[in-house]
Amino acid sequence: MTKHEFKVEMTCEGCSGAVTRILNKLGGVQFEIDLEKKLVWIESDKGVDVLLETLQKCGKEVTYLGTA
């Protein structure tokens, strides 16, 4: 599985909770969230486009930073 790094404009626990719920629904992914640094690392075999579209569903600005 590839580990991808994303910057997500999260400002509170509610934001990180929304990201967690969305990624749990996607399934087949392992992830870590660093709220302070506004970073999300996702390990998955899914394509970057799928992961990016999924993260954008939380309504926050999302930027793909590359593989970690």
mmCIF file as Biopython writes it, N, C-alpha, C and O atoms, coordinates in Angstrom:
data_model
#
loop_
_atom_site.group_PDB
_atom_site.id
_atom_site.type_symbol
_atom_site.label_atom_id
_atom_site.label_alt_id
_atom_site.label_comp_id
_atom_site.label_asym_id
_atom_site.label_entity_id
_atom_site.label_seq_id
_atom_site.pdbx_PDB_ins_code
_atom_site.Cartn_x
_atom_site.Cartn_y
_atom_site.Cartn_z
_atom_site.occupancy
_atom_site.B_iso_or_equiv
_atom_site.auth_seq_id
_atom_site.auth_asym_id
_atom_site.pdbx_PDB_model_num
ATOM 1   N N  . MET A ? 1  ? 0.837   -1.187 0.000  1.0 0.0 1  A 1 
ATOM 2   C CA . MET A ? 1  ? 0.000   0.000  0.000  1.0 0.0 1  A 1 
ATOM 3   C C  . MET A ? 1  ? 0.878   1.246  0.000  1.0 0.0 1  A 1 
ATOM 4   O O  . MET A ? 1  ? 1.948   1.274  0.609  1.0 0.0 1  A 1 
ATOM 5   N N  . THR A ? 2  ? 0.411   2.252  -0.682 1.0 0.0 2  A 1 
ATOM 6   C CA . THR A ? 2  ? 1.128   3.508  -0.762 1.0 0.0 2  A 1 
ATOM 7   C C  . THR A ? 2  ? 0.622   4.459  0.307  1.0 0.0 2  A 1 
ATOM 8   O O  . THR A ? 2  ? -0.576  4.507  0.584  1.0 0.0 2  A 1 
ATOM 9   N N  . LYS A ? 3  ? 1.536   5.221  0.911  1.0 0.0 3  A 1 
ATOM 10  C CA . LYS A ? 3  ? 1.151   6.200  1.927  1.0 0.0 3  A 1 
ATOM 11  C C  . LYS A ? 3  ? 1.164   7.584  1.292  1.0 0.0 3  A 1 
ATOM 12  O O  . LYS A ? 3  ? 2.199   8.047  0.812  1.0 0.0 3  A 1 
ATOM 13  N N  . HIS A ? 4  ? 0.003   8.241  1.294  1.0 0.0 4  A 1 
ATOM 14  C CA . HIS A ? 4  ? -0.155  9.556  0.685  1.0 0.0 4  A 1 
ATOM 15  C C  . HIS A ? 4  ? -0.327  10.613 1.771  1.0 0.0 4  A 1 
ATOM 16  O O  . HIS A ? 4  ? -0.915  10.351 2.821  1.0 0.0 4  A 1 
ATOM 17  N N  . GLU A ? 5  ? 0.194   11.808 1.504  1.0 0.0 5  A 1 
ATOM 18  C CA . GLU A ? 5  ? 0.103   12.900 2.465  1.0 0.0 5  A 1 
ATOM 19  C C  . GLU A ? 5  ? -0.755  14.026 1.883  1.0 0.0 5  A 1 
ATOM 20  O O  . GLU A ? 5  ? -0.560  14.451 0.744  1.0 0.0 5  A 1 
ATOM 21  N N  . PHE A ? 6  ? -1.708  14.498 2.692  1.0 0.0 6  A 1 
ATOM 22  C CA . PHE A ? 6  ? -2.609  15.568 2.284  1.0 0.0 6  A 1 
ATOM 23  C C  . PHE A ? 6  ? -2.621  16.661 3.338  1.0 0.0 6  A 1 
ATOM 24  O O  . PHE A ? 6  ? -2.512  16.383 4.532  1.0 0.0 6  A 1 
ATOM 25  N N  . LYS A ? 7  ? -2.753  17.897 2.899  1.0 0.0 7  A 1 
ATOM 26  C CA . LYS A ? 7  ? -2.987  19.006 3.818  1.0 0.0 7  A 1 
ATOM 27  C C  . LYS A ? 7  ? -4.476  19.291 3.766  1.0 0.0 7  A 1 
ATOM 28  O O  . LYS A ? 7  ? -5.035  19.499 2.689  1.0 0.0 7  A 1 
ATOM 29  N N  . VAL A ? 8  ? -5.124  19.301 4.933  1.0 0.0 8  A 1 
ATOM 30  C CA . VAL A ? 8  ? -6.560  19.548 5.020  1.0 0.0 8  A 1 
ATOM 31  C C  . VAL A ? 8  ? -6.772  20.698 6.003  1.0 0.0 8  A 1 
ATOM 32  O O  . VAL A ? 8  ? -6.289  20.641 7.134  1.0 0.0 8  A 1 
ATOM 33  N N  . GLU A ? 9  ? -7.485  21.733 5.584  1.0 0.0 9  A 1 
ATOM 34  C CA . GLU A ? 9  ? -7.704  22.919 6.423  1.0 0.0 9  A 1 
ATOM 35  C C  . GLU A ? 9  ? -8.667  22.603 7.573  1.0 0.0 9  A 1 
ATOM 36  O O  . GLU A ? 9  ? -9.838  22.980 7.544  1.0 0.0 9  A 1 
ATOM 37  N N  . MET A ? 10 ? -8.143  21.901 8.583  1.0 0.0 10 A 1 
ATOM 38  C CA . MET A ? 10 ? -8.924  21.538 9.763  1.0 0.0 10 A 1 
ATOM 39  C C  . MET A ? 10 ? -8.600  22.534 10.875 1.0 0.0 10 A 1 
ATOM 40  O O  . MET A ? 10 ? -7.439  22.883 11.086 1.0 0.0 10 A 1 
ATOM 41  N N  . THR A ? 11 ? -9.640  22.989 11.588 1.0 0.0 11 A 1 
ATOM 42  C CA . THR A ? 11 ? -9.418  23.963 12.653 1.0 0.0 11 A 1 
ATOM 43  C C  . THR A ? 11 ? -9.807  23.447 14.030 1.0 0.0 11 A 1 
ATOM 44  O O  . THR A ? 11 ? -9.467  24.061 15.041 1.0 0.0 11 A 1 
ATOM 45  N N  . CYS A ? 12 ? -10.522 22.318 14.080 1.0 0.0 12 A 1 
ATOM 46  C CA . CYS A ? 12 ? -10.990 21.831 15.377 1.0 0.0 12 A 1 
ATOM 47  C C  . CYS A ? 12 ? -11.201 20.312 15.343 1.0 0.0 12 A 1 
ATOM 48  O O  . CYS A ? 12 ? -11.035 19.663 14.310 1.0 0.0 12 A 1 
ATOM 49  N N  . GLU A ? 13 ? -11.569 19.773 16.503 1.0 0.0 13 A 1 
ATOM 50  C CA . GLU A ? 13 ? -11.837 18.330 16.606 1.0 0.0 13 A 1 
ATOM 51  C C  . GLU A ? 13 ? -13.005 17.918 15.718 1.0 0.0 13 A 1 
ATOM 52  O O  . GLU A ? 13 ? -13.037 16.796 15.211 1.0 0.0 13 A 1 
ATOM 53  N N  . GLY A ? 14 ? -13.966 18.823 15.530 1.0 0.0 14 A 1 
ATOM 54  C CA . GLY A ? 14 ? -15.101 18.527 14.656 1.0 0.0 14 A 1 
ATOM 55  C C  . GLY A ? 14 ? -14.647 18.282 13.230 1.0 0.0 14 A 1 
ATOM 56  O O  . GLY A ? 14 ? -15.156 17.395 12.544 1.0 0.0 14 A 1 
ATOM 57  N N  . CYS A ? 15 ? -13.670 19.091 12.787 1.0 0.0 15 A 1 
ATOM 58  C CA . CYS A ? 15 ? -13.122 18.934 11.426 1.0 0.0 15 A 1 
ATOM 59  C C  . CYS A ? 15 ? -12.436 17.577 11.280 1.0 0.0 15 A 1 
ATOM 60  O O  . CYS A ? 15 ? -12.677 16.848 10.318 1.0 0.0 15 A 1 
ATOM 61  N N  . SER A ? 16 ? -11.589 17.251 12.236 1.0 0.0 16 A 1 
ATOM 62  C CA . SER A ? 16 ? -10.875 15.974 12.147 1.0 0.0 16 A 1 
ATOM 63  C C  . SER A ? 16 ? -11.848 14.810 12.283 1.0 0.0 16 A 1 
ATOM 64  O O  . SER A ? 16 ? -11.632 13.749 11.696 1.0 0.0 16 A 1 
ATOM 65  N N  . GLY A ? 17 ? -12.920 15.000 13.053 1.0 0.0 17 A 1 
ATOM 66  C CA . GLY A ? 17 ? -13.953 13.970 13.171 1.0 0.0 17 A 1 
ATOM 67  C C  . GLY A ? 17 ? -14.660 13.735 11.848 1.0 0.0 17 A 1 
ATOM 68  O O  . GLY A ? 17 ? -14.969 12.599 11.491 1.0 0.0 17 A 1 
ATOM 69  N N  . ALA A ? 18 ? -14.915 14.823 11.121 1.0 0.0 18 A 1 
ATOM 70  C CA . ALA A ? 18 ? -15.560 14.703 9.805  1.0 0.0 18 A 1 
ATOM 71  C C  . ALA A ? 18 ? -14.659 13.933 8.844  1.0 0.0 18 A 1 
ATOM 72  O O  . ALA A ? 18 ? -15.133 13.078 8.095  1.0 0.0 18 A 1 
ATOM 73  N N  . VAL A ? 19 ? -13.367 14.231 8.863  1.0 0.0 19 A 1 
ATOM 74  C CA . VAL A ? 19 ? -12.401 13.524 8.013  1.0 0.0 19 A 1 
ATOM 75  C C  . VAL A ? 19 ? -12.384 12.037 8.382  1.0 0.0 19 A 1 
ATOM 76  O O  . VAL A ? 19 ? -12.381 11.172 7.506  1.0 0.0 19 A 1 
ATOM 77  N N  . THR A ? 20 ? -12.374 11.754 9.674  1.0 0.0 20 A 1 
ATOM 78  C CA . THR A ? 20 ? -12.372 10.361 10.145 1.0 0.0 20 A 1 
ATOM 79  C C  . THR A ? 20 ? -13.608 9.615  9.643  1.0 0.0 20 A 1 
ATOM 80  O O  . THR A ? 20 ? -13.493 8.500  9.137  1.0 0.0 20 A 1 
ATOM 81  N N  . ARG A ? 21 ? -14.789 10.223 9.780  1.0 0.0 21 A 1 
ATOM 82  C CA . ARG A ? 21 ? -16.034 9.567  9.343  1.0 0.0 21 A 1 
ATOM 83  C C  . ARG A ? 21 ? -16.013 9.289  7.839  1.0 0.0 21 A 1 
ATOM 84  O O  . ARG A ? 21 ? -16.405 8.209  7.396  1.0 0.0 21 A 1 
ATOM 85  N N  . ILE A ? 22 ? -15.558 10.262 7.067  1.0 0.0 22 A 1 
ATOM 86  C CA . ILE A ? 22 ? -15.525 10.111 5.608  1.0 0.0 22 A 1 
ATOM 87  C C  . ILE A ? 22 ? -14.563 8.991  5.193  1.0 0.0 22 A 1 
ATOM 88  O O  . ILE A ? 22 ? -14.885 8.178  4.327  1.0 0.0 22 A 1 
ATOM 89  N N  . LEU A ? 23 ? -13.386 8.958  5.816  1.0 0.0 23 A 1 
ATOM 90  C CA . LEU A ? 23 ? -12.396 7.931  5.461  1.0 0.0 23 A 1 
ATOM 91  C C  . LEU A ? 23 ? -12.838 6.546  5.929  1.0 0.0 23 A 1 
ATOM 92  O O  . LEU A ? 23 ? -12.557 5.554  5.257  1.0 0.0 23 A 1 
ATOM 93  N N  . ASN A ? 24 ? -13.521 6.464  7.061  1.0 0.0 24 A 1 
ATOM 94  C CA . ASN A ? 24 ? -14.037 5.174  7.536  1.0 0.0 24 A 1 
ATOM 95  C C  . ASN A ? 24 ? -15.083 4.627  6.573  1.0 0.0 24 A 1 
ATOM 96  O O  . ASN A ? 24 ? -15.154 3.416  6.366  1.0 0.0 24 A 1 
ATOM 97  N N  . LYS A ? 25 ? -15.897 5.498  5.981  1.0 0.0 25 A 1 
ATOM 98  C CA . LYS A ? 25 ? -16.905 5.066  5.009  1.0 0.0 25 A 1 
ATOM 99  C C  . LYS A ? 25 ? -16.247 4.535  3.733  1.0 0.0 25 A 1 
ATOM 100 O O  . LYS A ? 25 ? -16.774 3.626  3.092  1.0 0.0 25 A 1 
ATOM 101 N N  . LEU A ? 26 ? -15.098 5.105  3.370  1.0 0.0 26 A 1 
ATOM 102 C CA . LEU A ? 26 ? -14.398 4.690  2.153  1.0 0.0 26 A 1 
ATOM 103 C C  . LEU A ? 26 ? -13.963 3.232  2.261  1.0 0.0 26 A 1 
ATOM 104 O O  . LEU A ? 26 ? -14.085 2.477  1.296  1.0 0.0 26 A 1 
ATOM 105 N N  . GLY A ? 27 ? -13.462 2.836  3.412  1.0 0.0 27 A 1 
ATOM 106 C CA . GLY A ? 27 ? -13.042 1.460  3.637  1.0 0.0 27 A 1 
ATOM 107 C C  . GLY A ? 27 ? -11.744 1.119  2.924  1.0 0.0 27 A 1 
ATOM 108 O O  . GLY A ? 27 ? -11.400 1.728  1.911  1.0 0.0 27 A 1 
ATOM 109 N N  . GLY A ? 28 ? -11.029 0.143  3.460  1.0 0.0 28 A 1 
ATOM 110 C CA . GLY A ? 28 ? -9.793  -0.321 2.846  1.0 0.0 28 A 1 
ATOM 111 C C  . GLY A ? 28 ? -8.638  0.663  2.951  1.0 0.0 28 A 1 
ATOM 112 O O  . GLY A ? 28 ? -7.675  0.585  2.188  1.0 0.0 28 A 1 
ATOM 113 N N  . VAL A ? 29 ? -8.739  1.593  3.902  1.0 0.0 29 A 1 
ATOM 114 C CA . VAL A ? 29 ? -7.669  2.571  4.084  1.0 0.0 29 A 1 
ATOM 115 C C  . VAL A ? 29 ? -7.265  2.620  5.551  1.0 0.0 29 A 1 
ATOM 116 O O  . VAL A ? 29 ? -8.077  2.384  6.446  1.0 0.0 29 A 1 
ATOM 117 N N  . GLN A ? 30 ? -6.003  2.927  5.776  1.0 0.0 30 A 1 
ATOM 118 C CA . GLN A ? 30 ? -5.504  3.209  7.120  1.0 0.0 30 A 1 
ATOM 119 C C  . GLN A ? 30 ? -5.054  4.655  7.084  1.0 0.0 30 A 1 
ATOM 120 O O  . GLN A ? 30 ? -4.470  5.100  6.096  1.0 0.0 30 A 1 
ATOM 121 N N  . PHE A ? 31 ? -5.324  5.400  8.162  1.0 0.0 31 A 1 
ATOM 122 C CA . PHE A ? 31 ? -4.974  6.817  8.118  1.0 0.0 31 A 1 
ATOM 123 C C  . PHE A ? 31 ? -4.591  7.356  9.487  1.0 0.0 31 A 1 
ATOM 124 O O  . PHE A ? 31 ? -4.951  6.800  10.525 1.0 0.0 31 A 1 
ATOM 125 N N  . GLU A ? 32 ? -3.855  8.448  9.453  1.0 0.0 32 A 1 
ATOM 126 C CA . GLU A ? 32 ? -3.475  9.193  10.645 1.0 0.0 32 A 1 
ATOM 127 C C  . GLU A ? 32 ? -3.824  10.649 10.387 1.0 0.0 32 A 1 
ATOM 128 O O  . GLU A ? 32 ? -3.710  11.137 9.263  1.0 0.0 32 A 1 
ATOM 129 N N  . ILE A ? 33 ? -4.256  11.347 11.456 1.0 0.0 33 A 1 
ATOM 130 C CA . ILE A ? 33 ? -4.596  12.758 11.335 1.0 0.0 33 A 1 
ATOM 131 C C  . ILE A ? 33 ? -3.776  13.536 12.354 1.0 0.0 33 A 1 
ATOM 132 O O  . ILE A ? 33 ? -3.743  13.181 13.533 1.0 0.0 33 A 1 
ATOM 133 N N  . ASP A ? 34 ? -3.112  14.600 11.899 1.0 0.0 34 A 1 
ATOM 134 C CA . ASP A ? 34 ? -2.407  15.527 12.787 1.0 0.0 34 A 1 
ATOM 135 C C  . ASP A ? 34 ? -3.128  16.866 12.685 1.0 0.0 34 A 1 
ATOM 136 O O  . ASP A ? 34 ? -2.864  17.661 11.782 1.0 0.0 34 A 1 
ATOM 137 N N  . LEU A ? 35 ? -4.039  17.101 13.622 1.0 0.0 35 A 1 
ATOM 138 C CA . LEU A ? 35 ? -4.872  18.303 13.589 1.0 0.0 35 A 1 
ATOM 139 C C  . LEU A ? 35 ? -4.025  19.575 13.687 1.0 0.0 35 A 1 
ATOM 140 O O  . LEU A ? 35 ? -4.280  20.551 12.981 1.0 0.0 35 A 1 
ATOM 141 N N  . GLU A ? 36 ? -3.029  19.559 14.557 1.0 0.0 36 A 1 
ATOM 142 C CA . GLU A ? 36 ? -2.190  20.740 14.761 1.0 0.0 36 A 1 
ATOM 143 C C  . GLU A ? 36 ? -1.470  21.168 13.481 1.0 0.0 36 A 1 
ATOM 144 O O  . GLU A ? 36 ? -1.399  22.355 13.166 1.0 0.0 36 A 1 
ATOM 145 N N  . LYS A ? 37 ? -0.941  20.191 12.753 1.0 0.0 37 A 1 
ATOM 146 C CA . LYS A ? 37 ? -0.209  20.480 11.507 1.0 0.0 37 A 1 
ATOM 147 C C  . LYS A ? 37 ? -1.121  20.469 10.278 1.0 0.0 37 A 1 
ATOM 148 O O  . LYS A ? 37 ? -0.677  20.758 9.167  1.0 0.0 37 A 1 
ATOM 149 N N  . LYS A ? 38 ? -2.409  20.130 10.489 1.0 0.0 38 A 1 
ATOM 150 C CA . LYS A ? 38 ? -3.402  20.063 9.415  1.0 0.0 38 A 1 
ATOM 151 C C  . LYS A ? 38 ? -3.007  19.057 8.336  1.0 0.0 38 A 1 
ATOM 152 O O  . LYS A ? 38 ? -3.177  19.309 7.143  1.0 0.0 38 A 1 
ATOM 153 N N  . LEU A ? 39 ? -2.474  17.904 8.776  1.0 0.0 39 A 1 
ATOM 154 C CA . LEU A ? 39 ? -2.027  16.881 7.837  1.0 0.0 39 A 1 
ATOM 155 C C  . LEU A ? 39 ? -2.807  15.589 8.034  1.0 0.0 39 A 1 
ATOM 156 O O  . LEU A ? 39 ? -3.198  15.236 9.146  1.0 0.0 39 A 1 
ATOM 157 N N  . VAL A ? 40 ? -3.021  14.893 6.918  1.0 0.0 40 A 1 
ATOM 158 C CA . VAL A ? 40 ? -3.658  13.577 6.942  1.0 0.0 40 A 1 
ATOM 159 C C  . VAL A ? 40 ? -2.794  12.648 6.098  1.0 0.0 40 A 1 
ATOM 160 O O  . VAL A ? 40 ? -2.473  12.959 4.951  1.0 0.0 40 A 1 
ATOM 161 N N  . TRP A ? 41 ? -2.418  11.499 6.676  1.0 0.0 41 A 1 
ATOM 162 C CA . TRP A ? 41 ? -1.671  10.482 5.935  1.0 0.0 41 A 1 
ATOM 163 C C  . TRP A ? 41 ? -2.612  9.309  5.723  1.0 0.0 41 A 1 
ATOM 164 O O  . TRP A ? 41 ? -3.249  8.829  6.661  1.0 0.0 41 A 1 
ATOM 165 N N  . ILE A ? 42 ? -2.693  8.854  4.482  1.0 0.0 42 A 1 
ATOM 166 C CA . ILE A ? 42 ? -3.588  7.741  4.152  1.0 0.0 42 A 1 
ATOM 167 C C  . ILE A ? 42 ? -2.786  6.650  3.465  1.0 0.0 42 A 1 
ATOM 168 O O  . ILE A ? 42 ? -2.096  6.899  2.476  1.0 0.0 42 A 1 
ATOM 169 N N  . GLU A ? 43 ? -2.883  5.427  4.001  1.0 0.0 43 A 1 
ATOM 170 C CA . GLU A ? 43 ? -2.281  4.259  3.353  1.0 0.0 43 A 1 
ATOM 171 C C  . GLU A ? 43 ? -3.399  3.531  2.624  1.0 0.0 43 A 1 
ATOM 172 O O  . GLU A ? 43 ? -4.390  3.120  3.228  1.0 0.0 43 A 1 
ATOM 173 N N  . SER A ? 44 ? -3.223  3.377  1.301  1.0 0.0 44 A 1 
ATOM 174 C CA . SER A ? 44 ? -4.279  2.775  0.506  1.0 0.0 44 A 1 
ATOM 175 C C  . SER A ? 44 ? -3.757  2.356  -0.855 1.0 0.0 44 A 1 
ATOM 176 O O  . SER A ? 44 ? -2.756  2.881  -1.342 1.0 0.0 44 A 1 
ATOM 177 N N  . ASP A ? 45 ? -4.452  1.400  -1.462 1.0 0.0 45 A 1 
ATOM 178 C CA . ASP A ? 45 ? -4.170  1.013  -2.844 1.0 0.0 45 A 1 
ATOM 179 C C  . ASP A ? 45 ? -5.039  1.811  -3.811 1.0 0.0 45 A 1 
ATOM 180 O O  . ASP A ? 45 ? -4.898  1.688  -5.027 1.0 0.0 45 A 1 
ATOM 181 N N  . LYS A ? 46 ? -5.939  2.630  -3.265 1.0 0.0 46 A 1 
ATOM 182 C CA . LYS A ? 46 ? -6.816  3.445  -4.102 1.0 0.0 46 A 1 
ATOM 183 C C  . LYS A ? 46 ? -6.018  4.580  -4.732 1.0 0.0 46 A 1 
ATOM 184 O O  . LYS A ? 46 ? -4.991  4.995  -4.195 1.0 0.0 46 A 1 
ATOM 185 N N  . GLY A ? 47 ? -6.485  5.078  -5.858 1.0 0.0 47 A 1 
ATOM 186 C CA . GLY A ? 47 ? -5.801  6.158  -6.560 1.0 0.0 47 A 1 
ATOM 187 C C  . GLY A ? 47 ? -5.886  7.480  -5.812 1.0 0.0 47 A 1 
ATOM 188 O O  . GLY A ? 47 ? -6.785  7.688  -4.997 1.0 0.0 47 A 1 
ATOM 189 N N  . VAL A ? 48 ? -4.953  8.361  -6.092 1.0 0.0 48 A 1 
ATOM 190 C CA . VAL A ? 48 ? -4.906  9.680  -5.466 1.0 0.0 48 A 1 
ATOM 191 C C  . VAL A ? 48 ? -6.195  10.451 -5.742 1.0 0.0 48 A 1 
ATOM 192 O O  . VAL A ? 48 ? -6.710  11.133 -4.857 1.0 0.0 48 A 1 
ATOM 193 N N  . ASP A ? 49 ? -6.718  10.345 -6.966 1.0 0.0 49 A 1 
ATOM 194 C CA . ASP A ? 49 ? -7.945  11.059 -7.325 1.0 0.0 49 A 1 
ATOM 195 C C  . ASP A ? 49 ? -9.112  10.641 -6.428 1.0 0.0 49 A 1 
ATOM 196 O O  . ASP A ? 49 ? -9.898  11.483 -5.994 1.0 0.0 49 A 1 
ATOM 197 N N  . VAL A ? 50 ? -9.219  9.356  -6.157 1.0 0.0 50 A 1 
ATOM 198 C CA . VAL A ? 50 ? -10.298 8.846  -5.301 1.0 0.0 50 A 1 
ATOM 199 C C  . VAL A ? 50 ? -10.137 9.389  -3.882 1.0 0.0 50 A 1 
ATOM 200 O O  . VAL A ? 50 ? -11.108 9.829  -3.268 1.0 0.0 50 A 1 
ATOM 201 N N  . LEU A ? 51 ? -8.916  9.356  -3.367 1.0 0.0 51 A 1 
ATOM 202 C CA . LEU A ? 51 ? -8.665  9.836  -2.010 1.0 0.0 51 A 1 
ATOM 203 C C  . LEU A ? 51 ? -8.928  11.336 -1.901 1.0 0.0 51 A 1 
ATOM 204 O O  . LEU A ? 51 ? -9.521  11.800 -0.927 1.0 0.0 51 A 1 
ATOM 205 N N  . LEU A ? 52 ? -8.487  12.085 -2.900 1.0 0.0 52 A 1 
ATOM 206 C CA . LEU A ? 52 ? -8.675  13.537 -2.916 1.0 0.0 52 A 1 
ATOM 207 C C  . LEU A ? 52 ? -10.166 13.889 -2.958 1.0 0.0 52 A 1 
ATOM 208 O O  . LEU A ? 52 ? -10.629 14.737 -2.194 1.0 0.0 52 A 1 
ATOM 209 N N  . GLU A ? 53 ? -10.911 13.239 -3.849 1.0 0.0 53 A 1 
ATOM 210 C CA . GLU A ? 53 ? -12.355 13.487 -3.947 1.0 0.0 53 A 1 
ATOM 211 C C  . GLU A ? 53 ? -13.063 13.143 -2.642 1.0 0.0 53 A 1 
ATOM 212 O O  . GLU A ? 53 ? -13.976 13.851 -2.218 1.0 0.0 53 A 1 
ATOM 213 N N  . THR A ? 54 ? -12.640 12.061 -2.013 1.0 0.0 54 A 1 
ATOM 214 C CA . THR A ? 54 ? -13.247 11.640 -0.750 1.0 0.0 54 A 1 
ATOM 215 C C  . THR A ? 54 ? -12.997 12.684 0.333  1.0 0.0 54 A 1 
ATOM 216 O O  . THR A ? 54 ? -13.923 13.071 1.046  1.0 0.0 54 A 1 
ATOM 217 N N  . LEU A ? 55 ? -11.748 13.146 0.462  1.0 0.0 55 A 1 
ATOM 218 C CA . LEU A ? 55 ? -11.421 14.156 1.472  1.0 0.0 55 A 1 
ATOM 219 C C  . LEU A ? 55 ? -12.167 15.464 1.227  1.0 0.0 55 A 1 
ATOM 220 O O  . LEU A ? 55 ? -12.552 16.143 2.178  1.0 0.0 55 A 1 
ATOM 221 N N  . GLN A ? 56 ? -12.370 15.817 -0.027 1.0 0.0 56 A 1 
ATOM 222 C CA . GLN A ? 56 ? -13.053 17.070 -0.346 1.0 0.0 56 A 1 
ATOM 223 C C  . GLN A ? 56 ? -14.521 17.061 0.078  1.0 0.0 56 A 1 
ATOM 224 O O  . GLN A ? 56 ? -15.145 18.117 0.184  1.0 0.0 56 A 1 
ATOM 225 N N  . LYS A ? 57 ? -15.071 15.874 0.321  1.0 0.0 57 A 1 
ATOM 226 C CA . LYS A ? 57 ? -16.464 15.761 0.765  1.0 0.0 57 A 1 
ATOM 227 C C  . LYS A ? 57 ? -16.666 16.349 2.160  1.0 0.0 57 A 1 
ATOM 228 O O  . LYS A ? 57 ? -17.799 16.629 2.550  1.0 0.0 57 A 1 
ATOM 229 N N  . CYS A ? 58 ? -15.580 16.541 2.918  1.0 0.0 58 A 1 
ATOM 230 C CA . CYS A ? 58 ? -15.717 17.117 4.255  1.0 0.0 58 A 1 
ATOM 231 C C  . CYS A ? 58 ? -15.890 18.641 4.189  1.0 0.0 58 A 1 
ATOM 232 O O  . CYS A ? 58 ? -16.099 19.290 5.213  1.0 0.0 58 A 1 
ATOM 233 N N  . GLY A ? 59 ? -15.802 19.203 2.984  1.0 0.0 59 A 1 
ATOM 234 C CA . GLY A ? 59 ? -16.034 20.627 2.812  1.0 0.0 59 A 1 
ATOM 235 C C  . GLY A ? 59 ? -14.856 21.525 3.127  1.0 0.0 59 A 1 
ATOM 236 O O  . GLY A ? 59 ? -14.997 22.747 3.173  1.0 0.0 59 A 1 
ATOM 237 N N  . LYS A ? 60 ? -13.705 20.933 3.342  1.0 0.0 60 A 1 
ATOM 238 C CA . LYS A ? 60 ? -12.495 21.700 3.652  1.0 0.0 60 A 1 
ATOM 239 C C  . LYS A ? 60 ? -11.589 21.760 2.432  1.0 0.0 60 A 1 
ATOM 240 O O  . LYS A ? 60 ? -11.688 20.932 1.526  1.0 0.0 60 A 1 
ATOM 241 N N  . GLU A ? 61 ? -10.708 22.750 2.422  1.0 0.0 61 A 1 
ATOM 242 C CA . GLU A ? 61 ? -9.724  22.841 1.343  1.0 0.0 61 A 1 
ATOM 243 C C  . GLU A ? 61 ? -8.703  21.716 1.529  1.0 0.0 61 A 1 
ATOM 244 O O  . GLU A ? 61 ? -8.166  21.529 2.621  1.0 0.0 61 A 1 
ATOM 245 N N  . VAL A ? 62 ? -8.443  20.974 0.456  1.0 0.0 62 A 1 
ATOM 246 C CA . VAL A ? 62 ? -7.548  19.820 0.517  1.0 0.0 62 A 1 
ATOM 247 C C  . VAL A ? 62 ? -6.461  19.977 -0.547 1.0 0.0 62 A 1 
ATOM 248 O O  . VAL A ? 62 ? -6.740  20.333 -1.692 1.0 0.0 62 A 1 
ATOM 249 N N  . THR A ? 63 ? -5.208  19.703 -0.142 1.0 0.0 63 A 1 
ATOM 250 C CA . THR A ? 63 ? -4.077  19.761 -1.068 1.0 0.0 63 A 1 
ATOM 251 C C  . THR A ? 63 ? -3.300  18.453 -0.964 1.0 0.0 63 A 1 
ATOM 252 O O  . THR A ? 63 ? -2.980  17.993 0.132  1.0 0.0 63 A 1 
ATOM 253 N N  . TYR A ? 64 ? -3.002  17.861 -2.119 1.0 0.0 64 A 1 
ATOM 254 C CA . TYR A ? 64 ? -2.194  16.638 -2.125 1.0 0.0 64 A 1 
ATOM 255 C C  . TYR A ? 64 ? -0.715  17.039 -2.079 1.0 0.0 64 A 1 
ATOM 256 O O  . TYR A ? 64 ? -0.250  17.819 -2.910 1.0 0.0 64 A 1 
ATOM 257 N N  . LEU A ? 65 ? 0.015   16.497 -1.100 1.0 0.0 65 A 1 
ATOM 258 C CA . LEU A ? 65 ? 1.426   16.846 -0.926 1.0 0.0 65 A 1 
ATOM 259 C C  . LEU A ? 65 ? 2.384   15.803 -1.502 1.0 0.0 65 A 1 
ATOM 260 O O  . LEU A ? 65 ? 3.571   16.083 -1.670 1.0 0.0 65 A 1 
ATOM 261 N N  . GLY A ? 66 ? 1.885   14.614 -1.805 1.0 0.0 66 A 1 
ATOM 262 C CA . GLY A ? 66 ? 2.738   13.570 -2.369 1.0 0.0 66 A 1 
ATOM 263 C C  . GLY A ? 66 ? 2.766   12.331 -1.495 1.0 0.0 66 A 1 
ATOM 264 O O  . GLY A ? 66 ? 1.999   12.201 -0.540 1.0 0.0 66 A 1 
ATOM 265 N N  . THR A ? 67 ? 3.664   11.426 -1.842 1.0 0.0 67 A 1 
ATOM 266 C CA . THR A ? 67 ? 3.794   10.205 -1.052 1.0 0.0 67 A 1 
ATOM 267 C C  . THR A ? 67 ? 4.697   10.485 0.137  1.0 0.0 67 A 1 
ATOM 268 O O  . THR A ? 67 ? 5.656   11.251 0.051  1.0 0.0 67 A 1 
ATOM 269 N N  . ALA A ? 68 ? 4.363   9.843  1.248  1.0 0.0 68 A 1 
ATOM 270 C CA . ALA A ? 68 ? 5.092   10.088 2.489  1.0 0.0 68 A 1 
ATOM 271 C C  . ALA A ? 68 ? 6.186   9.051  2.678  1.0 0.0 68 A 1 
ATOM 272 O O  . ALA A ? 68 ? 6.911   9.093  3.672  1.0 0.0 68 A 1 
#
